[in-house]
């Protein structure tokens, strides 16, 4: 499949989900990565006016799980996140954040993803690690 077809398939899965609520869209894909973006504004702010850490974790898990789904036999397996860890290193109040999920380990059952969230200028905002599991479909 070509890049545009893959991104369209990812974005077509977002209506009526948390990804739609947070306005997450998938914007780039390669052999071992998937990138998504999310707007930063009052809808995802914490009370003091900066991006909420929970919204960043939701973005990270969304892009990592979508990447896992892309790189598996999706007809026979479903993906579930089993652990996520996040370190937020910088605040942001407006613009966009970009989450790039890159595979660190691609096993038959589990996958480990490194997910870096950056701002429009490419500055690091958050570092995340996601472990996913592939479960057989019933």
Residue, then its C-alpha position, 0 to 999 in steps of 0.5 A: x500500500x502507498x503512503x496516502x492509502x495507509x494514512x487515509x485508512x488510519x484517519x478513516x478509523x477516527x470518527x466517533x472515537x477519542x481521536x476525533x474528540x482530540x482532533x488527532x490526525x495521522x500525517x506521515x508513515x514509513x517502514x518503521x514509524x507513524x506520525x500523528x498531530x494534535x492541535x493545542x488549545x483550550x480543549x486540551x489545556x489543564x486549568x493553568x492554560x498549557x497542554x494537559x499531560x493526559x492529552x499527550x499520553x492519549x496522543x502517544x497511545x493513539x499513534x503507538x497503537x495505530x502503528x502496531x495495528x499497521x505492522x501486524x496481520x490485522x485480519x487475524x490479530x487485534x492490538x491492545x496497549x498494556x503499558x505506557x510511560x511518559x516523561x513531559x519535558x516542556x509545556x506548550x499552550x498553542x499550536x500543534x504537537x506531533x507524535x512520532x511512534x518508532x518501533x523499538x521491538x517487534x515481536x510476534x506477541x508484543x511490540x515496544x514503541x518509542x514515541x516522541x512528542x514535539x512542537x511546531x519548531x521540533x522541540x521535544x515536549x514529551x517522551x513516551x514508551x508504549x508496550x502493545x500486545x497482539x491478541x488473536x481475533x475470535 
